[in-house]
Amino acid sequence: MSSHDYRRLHNEELIDLFFTQEDRLPRAAIDEAIRRGQEMAPALSEVAMDRSLWNSDLPEWWAPVHATYALGAIGGQEVLVPLLAALRWSDAYDNEWVTEDLPSILGSLGDISFNSLVAVVSDRSAGWSARSIAMDALGSQSLRFPNREEEVMSILGRILRDKTEEHGARRSAAFVLLDFRRADYRNELVSLAQAEERWQGQYSDYRAAFTPDDVARDLSSPRVGMDVYIRDWLDFYEPSEISRRQERWAIEDGRQRLEAPSEEPRAARDALMIGRNDQCPCGSGKPYKRCCWNKLH
């Protein structure tokens, strides 16, 4: 279908494509949903906020992914609540497509999302993984709106310094501070790196996320690899990306059938979904989002 053909569809017909096209939804279709803007926002919000869809079977499983991406591009105050719901459900159900892109999406909203992100970051009951997404979103705001950086880094610095905080939250804050080369938190970063080394020595299956040498090296070098904060999530719909995914699924589904013929192809796709905060499979000890993520995105 051409862009003109998508313009002929009713809103309901356009939304139906989100439920049927899986990860092959054409760029022209998502662009048309975004073009309609606030006219489409209520229907998109309903999809993004529906908890059951985040854990549904294919092809419906992809609908909240598309709805989240479209809402992020539409922007405005009306999209904040459904995007915060997307943060909650994508984290709860390990939807890594969305959790990887939410920092860019939420960060792009600026003042609209800032206070809500600070609330999530500060809420210990939210769980460190969801808080990590919000921390990265604040990092995204620091890049997009530099006047926010000092306030954001101060918030993250308090978490890093607070030894009553859960380790995952402190480590997530440390990674953002390292990414932004905040040498004013050198002592706290080195202290946490030393603790990482001690745990690696005590537990055979634990890999230190960073060492004191890593801290020294990072703080003495320019900022690099900031795509995790400002990635264009709509690249998902580029024809080259769609083709690359289909080739990948074909290879992995073939392997899955050879290894476990009774398994559904979905299992192969799930096996590829490395958690953004999981240790990278390359063995570096770093979270996937700060290591080999860029090789796949």
Beta strands, then each sheet from edge to edge (+ up, - down):
end
